[in-house]
Amino acid sequence: MSQTSFLKRHSWYVLLAWFLVLASAIAYLAQIVIFRRTEDTFFYMLQDFAFVPIQVLLVTLILNELLRSREKRALLGKMNMAIGAFFSEVGTPLLRSFAVLDNQSERLRNDLMLSGAWSRREFAKVRKRYRTHEGKIDAHKGDLQNLRAFLQQRRPFLLNLLQNPNLLEHESFTDLLWAVFHLAEELTCRTDLKKLPDTDYQHLAGDIKRAYMLLISQWLSYMEHLKTNYAYLFSLAIRTNPFNPESSPEVCS
């Protein structure tokens, strides 16, 4: 951007700066002319200048930090809305599909049976445990063709999420989206998913596991967010838990 273009776009800043400086100079000049106490005027002017560093501290550090914190909370709210839409459209169905392929799915069902009694410590403990989950994915057990069709159908939705500028600040969720996209590409590139060599099934199992582990971590974080901020959404999430084979949205006594 050229200097001329910059000045044109920010001309009102320049005009405002000149106006404020001129207004200050006129006020000091009027004080000298009216009261004829030049020494006092310069004394108080120096006092004002002495307070400038404290003003800078208050405005640029403290106030700016408060505004940044508020903006961060607003951004986090927008990100969680997008993450919630992801789990409604893609994440929860994928978790159900992946759990079928996991040879340790019984352990997951026991560990991830959410309840309103879960504390932050409980969420953190389970999240840490499943960062290193050693579940073995068996790609033969599931219907890879249906999984491919599902991901192809949701591709436009996933592309829209990747274009969401609010999610650029959420690195772990972006990693999850890329893992899901990679799995979709791997499945799409194969003509017949029922006639693959064992080595290829093992390769796909690795891609599924990568997306699966990231999904579990993000799902736990999102569930904690719902429990803390939206009790009614957390109630529905408990009733539709993808790790509970008997889950139902209906409220039972």
C-alpha positions in Angstrom: 0.0 0.0 0.0 1.5 3.4 -1.0 1.9 6.3 1.4 -0.7 8.4 -0.5 -3.3 5.6 -0.3 -2.6 5.1 3.4 -3.1 8.8 4.1 -6.4 8.9 2.1 -7.8 5.9 4.1 -6.7 7.4 7.4 -7.2 11.1 6.7 -9.7 11.6 9.4 -7.2 10.3 12.0 -4.7 12.9 10.8 -7.3 15.6 10.9 -8.4 14.6 14.4 -4.8 14.5 15.6 -4.1 18.0 14.3 -7.4 19.3 15.7 -6.6 18.0 19.2 -3.0 19.4 19.2 -4.3 22.7 18.0 -7.0 22.8 20.6 -4.5 22.1 23.3 -2.1 24.8 22.1 -4.9 27.4 21.9 -6.0 26.5 25.5 -2.5 26.9 26.9 -2.0 30.2 24.9 -5.3 31.6 26.2 -4.2 30.7 29.8 -1.0 32.6 29.3 -2.7 35.7 27.7 -5.5 35.9 30.3 -3.7 35.1 33.5 -0.1 36.1 32.4 1.4 33.4 34.6 3.7 31.8 32.2 5.7 29.9 34.8 2.6 28.4 36.3 1.3 27.4 32.9 4.6 25.6 32.1 4.6 24.0 35.6 1.2 22.4 35.2 2.0 21.5 31.6 5.0 19.6 32.9 2.8 17.9 35.6 0.5 16.8 32.8 3.4 15.4 30.8 4.6 13.6 34.0 1.3 11.8 34.2 1.3 10.6 30.6 3.3 7.4 31.3 0.7 6.4 33.9 -2.1 7.2 31.4 -0.4 5.0 28.9 -0.2 2.2 31.5 -3.9 2.5 32.3 -5.1 2.7 28.8 -2.8 0.5 26.7 -2.0 -2.2 29.3 -4.9 -2.5 31.8 -7.8 -1.3 29.7 -6.5 -2.9 26.5 -6.1 -6.3 28.4 -9.7 -6.0 29.7 -11.0 -5.4 26.2 -8.9 -8.2 24.8 -10.3 -10.6 27.4 -13.8 -9.6 26.5 -13.1 -10.1 22.8 -11.6 -13.5 23.5 -14.7 -14.6 25.4 -16.9 -13.4 22.5 -14.7 -15.2 20.0 -14.8 -18.4 22.2 -18.6 -18.2 22.2 -18.6 -18.0 18.3 -16.1 -20.9 18.1 -18.2 -23.1 20.4 -21.3 -22.4 18.3 -19.4 -23.6 15.2 -18.1 -26.6 17.1 -21.6 -27.4 18.3 -22.9 -27.3 14.7 -20.0 -29.7 13.7 -20.9 -32.3 16.3 -24.6 -32.1 15.4 -23.9 -32.6 11.7 -20.7 -34.7 11.6 -18.9 -35.3 14.9 -21.5 -37.3 16.8 -22.4 -39.7 13.9 -18.7 -40.2 13.3 -18.1 -41.1 16.9 -20.9 -43.7 16.7 -19.3 -45.1 13.5 -15.8 -45.2 14.9 -16.8 -46.7 18.2 -18.1 -49.8 16.3 -14.6 -50.2 14.9 -12.8 -49.9 18.2 -11.9 -53.2 19.9 -11.9 -51.4 23.2 -15.3 -49.8 22.8 -16.6 -51.4 26.0 -14.0 -49.5 28.0 -15.0 -46.2 26.2 -18.7 -46.8 27.1 -17.7 -47.2 30.8 -15.4 -44.2 30.8 -17.5 -41.8 28.8 -20.9 -42.2 30.3 -21.4 -38.5 31.1 -23.5 -37.3 33.9 -24.4 -34.0 35.6 -22.1 -34.9 38.5 -18.9 -34.7 36.4 -16.5 -32.0 37.6 -13.8 -30.1 35.7 -11.3 -32.5 37.3 -13.2 -35.5 35.9 -13.3 -34.0 32.4 -9.6 -33.2 32.5 -8.7 -36.7 33.8 -10.6 -38.5 31.1 -9.4 -36.1 28.4 -5.8 -36.8 29.4 -6.4 -40.5 29.4 -7.7 -40.6 25.9 -4.9 -38.5 24.4 -2.9 -41.7 24.6 -5.8 -44.2 24.1 -4.4 -47.4 22.6 -7.6 -48.7 21.1 -7.1 -50.9 18.1 -9.3 -50.0 15.1 -10.5 -52.8 13.0 -11.4 -51.4 9.6 -13.0 -54.7 8.6 -15.8 -54.4 11.2 -17.5 -51.3 9.8 -19.2 -50.3 6.6 -16.6 -48.1 5.0 -18.8 -47.5 2.0 -21.5 -45.9 4.1 -18.8 -43.9 6.0 -17.4 -42.6 2.6 -20.9 -41.6 1.5 -21.6 -39.8 4.8 -18.4 -37.8 4.5 -18.9 -37.0 0.9 -22.4 -35.7 1.7 -21.0 -33.5 4.5 -18.1 -32.2 2.5 -19.7 -28.7 1.7 -20.4 -28.3 5.4 -16.9 -29.1 6.4 -15.5 -26.8 3.8 -17.6 -23.9 5.2 -16.2 -24.7 8.6 -12.6 -24.4 7.3 -13.5 -21.0 5.9 -14.8 -19.8 9.2 -12.2 -17.2 10.4 -13.2 -17.7 14.1 -11.9 -21.3 14.0 -8.4 -20.3 12.9 -7.7 -19.4 16.5 -8.7 -23.0 17.6 -5.7 -25.0 16.5 -6.8 -28.4 17.9 -10.2 -28.2 16.3 -8.6 -27.3 12.9 -6.3 -30.3 13.3 -9.5 -32.4 13.8 -11.1 -31.0 10.6 -7.9 -31.8 8.6 -7.9 -35.3 10.0 -11.5 -35.8 9.0 -10.9 -34.4 5.5 -7.9 -36.6 5.0 -9.9 -39.7 5.9 -12.6 -38.6 3.5 -10.0 -38.2 0.7 -8.5 -41.6 1.5 -11.9 -43.3 1.3 -12.9 -41.4 -1.9 -9.7 -42.4 -3.7 -10.5 -46.1 -3.5 -12.9 -47.7 -6.0 -14.0 -50.8 -4.1 -13.8 -50.6 -0.3 -14.8 -54.2 0.1 -11.8 -55.5 -1.9 -8.7 -54.1 -0.3 -5.5 -55.8 0.8 -4.9 -56.1 4.5 -2.1 -53.6 4.4 -4.6 -51.0 3.0 -7.1 -51.8 5.7 -4.4 -51.2 8.3 -3.6 -47.9 6.6 -7.2 -46.8 6.8 -7.4 -47.9 10.4 -4.6 -45.5 11.2 -6.4 -42.6 9.5 -9.6 -43.5 11.3 -7.8 -43.7 14.7 -6.2 -40.3 14.2 -9.6 -38.6 13.5 -11.2 -40.7 16.3 -8.7 -39.6 19.0 -9.0 -36.0 18.1 -12.8 -36.3 18.0 -13.0 -37.8 21.5 -10.8 -35.0 22.9 -12.8 -32.2 21.2 -16.1 -33.9 22.2 -15.1 -33.9 25.9 -14.1 -30.3 25.8 -17.4 -29.4 24.1 -19.4 -31.4 26.6 -17.6 -29.6 29.5 -18.5 -26.2 27.8 -22.1 -27.3 27.6 -22.2 -28.4 31.2 -20.8 -25.1 32.4 -22.8 -22.8 30.2 -25.9 -24.5 28.8 -27.4 -27.1 31.1 -30.4 -27.8 28.7 -28.0 -28.6 25.8 -25.9 -30.8 28.1 -29.0 -32.7 29.2 -29.7 -33.6 25.5 -26.0 -34.4 25.0 -26.2 -36.9 27.8 -29.3 -38.5 26.4 -27.8 -38.8 22.9 -24.3 -39.9 24.1 -22.7 -41.6 21.0 -20.8 -44.1 23.3 -24.0 -45.3 24.9 -25.7 -48.0 22.7 -29.0 -47.5 24.6 -29.0 -43.7 24.3 -32.3 -42.0 23.4 -33.4 -38.4 23.2 -36.6 -39.2 25.0 -36.7 -38.2 28.7 -37.4 -41.2 30.8 -38.3 -41.3 34.5 
